[in-house]
Amino acid sequence: MREVGKIVPVILSGGAGSRLWPASRQCEPKQMLPLVTEKTMIQETALRFDSEMYYPPVFICNADHEPIIRSQMEDIGVEIGGFLVEPVARNTAAPAVIAALHALEAEKDALVLIVPADHHIEKPEAFRRVVAACAPVAAHGHLMTFGITPTYAATGFGYIRKGEAMSPGAFVVASFVEKPPLEVAERYLASGEYFWNSGIFLFHAQTLLDEMEAFSPQVAGPATAAYVNADVKDDLWLLDAEFFASCQSAPVDKAVMEHTQKAGVVPCDLGWHDIGSFRALHELKRDDQGMAVSGDVRVSQTRNCLIETDGPVVAAVGVENLAIIVRDGRILVLNLDKAEDVRDIVGQLKADGSTDLL
């Protein structure tokens, strides 16, 4: 059995956060913003790894965001393990290969923990305990994911169905399930066998590379070439643009987890929130009347709204179930039931050439 090595935390920070426009924009996407606490999302994420069991965190991002991340880590005193700079976005499978290759340079038995930069976890100590308990299972050759115990019948998340136990608290993955309609999500919740797919993965680097090569060589080959041919400058690995662009764009789930016989899931309650939309942000921040306000806001006969402004006063009378967001002169008024459709507006702005607003 492999020894349990130190863990290399790899923070994925490539998302554009288009569903959170205009708060999240290309120059400063949602993970760089203090959406929940006084710290930014990526600062919160990095601070979870303040332990001897971890190497300093490595960041996967684009070139424009590297200086912002570096500055934010300096502000909170977090040592940086390096930057793996993507020339183009290629979802999460290619970055996972790059992360595994990079971890092998740290030590041959290093474990890799892949985490998105835009998740809020209310129970960071519980997160650290779960990772520590999961590490021996991952070191033994399993690709582990973290299944969040559902608190309601969510239709915006993918699900994982657990199979037979592989060790105390860990189970074989029986299946991954796409975002379900409400009636199906309600059945999942009642069964107790399904968990939200967190998109957090823990694995031994070589295991991931072997399985990716077996099931997604169209990702593994070009991604490996992009890393081997990277332009290295101090703590920056500028991935080769031509090889990386030729990688198939796919999530880790589709590329390897749905095919491998080594997938495992650890169900856990972490106070986990994927801040992917204004609806998710509203659900996290709302008070007993369903209100979440920030900035100079006045309301009357108004309920179940998220209202945030960075300057101009916003007054709302007799409305409900809205998000009203004012940022840098840009104003969004949104029915919270249509939170996923903010991307339609972003698409329109791109189409008509109004990229200065993005």
C-alpha positions, 0 to 999 in steps of 0.5 A: 500500500502506498504511504499517505503523502502530503496533499497538494491543494490545487485551486481552480480559478478559471471560471468567468462567473457570468451568472453573477454579472454585473458583480462578477466581470472578466477583469474581476470574476466572482472568486476574486470578490468578497461575496459572503464574508469580508474575504474574497472567495479565493482567499477563503478557499486558500485559508482552508489549507493552513495545516501541516498536511498540505503543501502551499496551494497551487492555482490554475488560472489565466494570465490576466488573473495571476497578479490579482490572485498573487496580491490577494494571497499576500494580503492574507499571508498565504504562501503560494505553491505556484501558478499553472497558467491556462492559455484558454479555458478547457473545463476541469479534466485537463487542469486535473491532469496538469495538477497531477503532473505538477504534484509528482514533481513535489513527491512521488506519493503526493495526493492532489486535492482539486477544489473550485475557488468559488465555493463557500464552506461554513465548516472549514474544520469539518472539511479538513477532518473529512479530507484527512479521513479520506486521504488513506483511501485515495492513497490506496488508489481510489479517485475520491469525490465529496458528496454533500448531504442534500438539505433540499431537493435542488435542481441546480446540482448534479448528484452522486448515488452511493454504492457499497461501502469501501471503508468506514464513511466512504462508498463506491460511486454507483452513478453520477446523475445530471441535474434532475427535474424537481420531482426526481430531486425530491425522490433523491432527497427522500432515498438518502442514497444521493448526494450533491456533486461538489466538484471536489476531488482527492486522488493520488497523482499517478492514479489519476494520470493512469485512469485519464490515459485509459479513458480520455487520452484526448485529454491526457495526451495534449495536457501532458504535452502542454505541461512538459513544454510549458515556459517556466518562469519562477513560480509560473508555468505558462502552459503551451498554448497549442497543445493545451488548446488541442485538449478536449474540453470536458469536466473530470466527471465526464472524462474519467469519474463516470468510467473508472472502477476506482471512483469513491464518494465520501458523504459529508456535511460541510455547510457547502455552498456553490455560489454560482448564481444570484439565487444561490447567493440570496439563499445563503445571505437572506434573513427570516423575511427572505431579504438580503441587502447591501449598500444604500438600500430602502425598501417598503412592502418588499420581501424575498429579494437580494438588493446590492448597490455599490453607490447609488441609492436603490429603493424597492416598493411592493416587489418580491423574488427579485435580485437588484444589483448595481455595480460600476454603473451597470444595473441588473434586475432579475427574477430569482427564478430565472437566475440561470439566465443571466448568461443570456444578457452576457451573450447579448453584450458579447454579440453586440460588441459591448465587451467594455461592459463585461 
